[in-house]
Amino acid sequence: MIKLIACDIDGTLLGKVKVISERNRKAILAAIDKGIIFAIASGRDYHDIVPLTEGIPCHIICGNGAEYYDETGKLLMSCYMDSDACINVSNVLFNHHLYHMIFTTSGTITPMNVDEVKAMFVSRKIGLYHGDFDQELQILNKRRRFREMKYIDNLEEYIPHIDIIKVEGFDITDTEIVKIKEELKDMDHIYVSSSFRNNIEVTDTNATKGDIIKLVAQKLNIKDDEVMVMGDGLNDLSMFEMFDNSVAVENSEEVIKDLAKYHVSSADNDGVAEAIEKYVLKIK
């Protein structure tokens, strides 16, 4: 019996329309009514996730596993980056001229021009999903993490005094991403993943979605075979490697599809609801 569902947001729960569909919402609430814990598992920041889940009493895993909040907003567990590792990663990205930002518990910072960082983030998104630049920029600036992003001239002085959730870099193509991943692969104290092929996300070595779900499940006395995970991207890989009850939506990366126990419709076609209805609620 499934007691905990952990679900990625972008590309899994949300498709091109960035709101939870009525069918997905109904299925999630039906599972919660049966006593099942529903957890969002995302690379996004906590404050970006909360508005999306309004009306759904869910747990939230953010920063790809750096933080875990319960349904009341209480931080149950955290795993922040080592200060030196964060600075070293930022330097590598900077040397490759890769626009990037650093998510911290005190807000989002960047050692690069803030407007240029935002412009590249939007351009990367348009490259994946298309859309209008100005419209996408307006949507981006509604998210507090981006709207209040700050330029920091000296990371060496600033970073040691705050908690680092993750470092995220992005580009139009994955050319530099591939080079950077190769350069970072032997660096200590970090875990490297990607939500999309043209971005890179770096957290503490123990801050993965799979690791933090396993720890919280143990704390809640939930067995591994009572956990179901759902995702589509490379930053979901740890969940699929650690839990057998895994669900890939149709638009998933091939490696995720290969590892998944179950396959459902795409994010645009309510694959999450389909999985909950079929494998949790047992609706025929």
N, C-alpha and C positions, 0 to 999 in steps of 0.2 A: 504493500500500500504506500502510495506517495504521500509524504508529509511536508515536503519542502520543494517548491518550484523556484528555480533561479533562471531569470530570463534577461537576455541582452535587450537593449533598446533599439539603437539605430541599425536598420537592416533586418531586424527580427520582429520586435513588437511594433516598430514604426517603419512604414515604407516611405514612399515619396511624400505622402500627406503626413505631416509631423504631429499628428494627434492620435491618441489611442482610439481605434475604431469601436463602434458600439458592440459589435460581436465579440471582439477581444475583451472589452471591459466586462461584458455580461459573463463571459466564461471565467475570467479571473475572479470576479465577485462570487460566482457560484462555487468555485474551489475554496475561497476564503470562508464562505458560509459553512463548508463542510469541515472546517478546522485546519485546513491546509495553509501553511505559511507561503506567501508569494513574495519573492524578492526580486527586485530589479538588480541586474548585474551589468554595470556600464563603466566606460571610461570617462563618462561625464562627471561633473562636479555635483555634489549633493544639492546645492541650491538651484542648479539647472534642472534637476530631475523632479524635485518636489512639485512644481507647477504642472508637470505632465501627468502626474499620478493623483491629482486632486480627486478626492472621493473614493480612492482605493487605499485601504489601510495596509500598506506593504512595507517590507523591509527594503533597505537600499544599500547596495554595494556600489561604491563609486571609486573613481581613480583606478579602475581595473583591479581593485582588490586592496587599495591602500586604506580604505575605511569601510566599516559596516555599521549601519544605523538600524535600529528596530523601528516598528511602525509608529512609535511615539516621538521619533526623532532623537532618541538617546544613542550616543556613540557606544557601541558594544566592543569594538575592536579596531585597532589601527596599526599600520605598518608603514612608517614614513621613510623617505630616502635619506641615506647618509649624505651629509653636507658636502663633503669632498667629492663624492661620486656625482652628485648633482652638478657641481661646478665643472668637473671633468667632462661630463656628458654635454653640457652647454657649450663648452669650449670646442668640442669636436664638431657639434652642429654649426657653431659660428664659423669655424675654419672652413667648413664646406659651404658657407653662405646659405645655410638652410634656415629659413624663418622658423622660429620656435617660441614657445611660451612655457612658463613654469607655474604649475598650479600649486598653491600653498594654502595653508589654513588661514592665512592673512590676506588672501586675494591672489590674483594672477599677475605675474611680473614677466618682463622680457628684457634682455640686454640689447634689443634691436628696436628700431623705430616702430612705435605702437601702430600707427596708421598703416604702415607697410605690412606688418604682421597680420593685421585684420584683413587687408586686401588680399594677401596670399591665401589666407584661410578660406575666404569667400571664393577665390578663383579655383582653389582645389576642389571645393564643394561643387561649383558649377561644372568643373571638368568631369565630375562623377555623375551628377544628376541633371545638369543643364540649369536653366533658370536665368533670371535677370539679376545683374550684379548689384544695382542699387537696392532692389527689393530684398535680396539676400543679406546685404549689409545692414539694412534696417532691422531685419529679424535677428541678426547676430547681436546687435547692440541692445536688444531687449533683454539679453541674458547678462546678468550682473557681472559674471566672471569676465566677460569680454568688454562690457561697457566701462568697467572700472579698471581695466588693465593698466599697469604702471610700468614705465621705463625705469630700469635700475642700471646705473652706470657701473657700479662696483659690486658684483655678485659676491666676491670674497668677503666683503664686509657685511653684506646684508643677509646672505643665506644661513650662516651659522645660528642666527637668532630666531629662526622660524621653522615650522614643520613643512616638509616638502612632500606633496602628494605624488606628483609625476611631472615629467618633462615631455612635451609633445612638439614634434616638428612636422612640417608638411611642405609639399611642393606640387607643381602641376603634374609631373611625371614621377616615376619611382627610381629614376637613374641614380640620383644622389642617395636616396634612401638605401638602396642595395649596398652602395659603397660604405655608408655609415654603419649599417648593421654588421658588416664584415669587420670594421674597425672596432666596434664596441663589443664584439662577441667574447673577448677574453678579459674585459674589464670587470673588476670585482664589485660585488654588492649591488648589482643591477639585474633587472629582468627586462628584456626588450621584446615588444610585441607591436602589432599594428591593427587598427580598426579597419583600415583600407590600405590598398597597395601603395598609395602615395602619401602615407603618413607613417610616423614612427612614434611610439609611446614607450617611455622608460620609467620604470618604478623600482622600488627596492626589490632585491632578489626574492623575497618571500611575499611580495605584494602581487599576487595573481588572483584572478577570480576563483580558480579552483581551490587554491590554498585556503583562502579566507572562508569559503563556503564549507570546506571540510572542518575547519576549526569551530565555526559557529554551529554546525550540525552536531558536532561532538558535545559542545556546550549545552545544546538543547536535547541531547540524548536521541538524536535522529541518526539512523544507520545510513551508510552509503547507498544501499539499495532502496532507501525511502526518499532519495533525492532525485529530482528530474531537472536537467539543465537544457536550456534552449539558446541557440546562437547561430551566427552566420560567418563571423570574421575570425582573423588570426588571433585577436586578443581573447577569443573564447576557447582557444585551444586547450588551455589548462583544465577547463571544466570538462571537456570531452575526453581528456586523457584520464581524469580521476573518477568520473561517474559513468556507470554503464547505461543508465536511463537517460540517453542524450537524444535531442531532437534537432535536426537541421532543417531550416526552411529552404525552399527551392532555390533561392538566390544566394545560397551559402558558397563560400570558397570550397574548392574541391577537397581539400584536406579535411575540412569539417564534415563534408558529406561522407567521406570515406570512413571517418571514425564514428559517425552517428548510428545509433541503434534504430532510430525512427526517422522517416522523411515526410515532410508535410508541404503544403502549398507555400507560396512566397509570402514575404512580409506584406506585400500589397494586397494579398488575397487571404488575409487573416489566418496565416499558418499557426500562430500561437493559439488562437481559439480552437482550431482544428485539433491540435495536439492535446489540449486540456480536455476537450469534449471526448476524444477517442481513447486516450490513454489514462486519464485521471477520473473524469466523471463517468466514463464508460457509456457514453451516449452513442447509440448505433445510428 
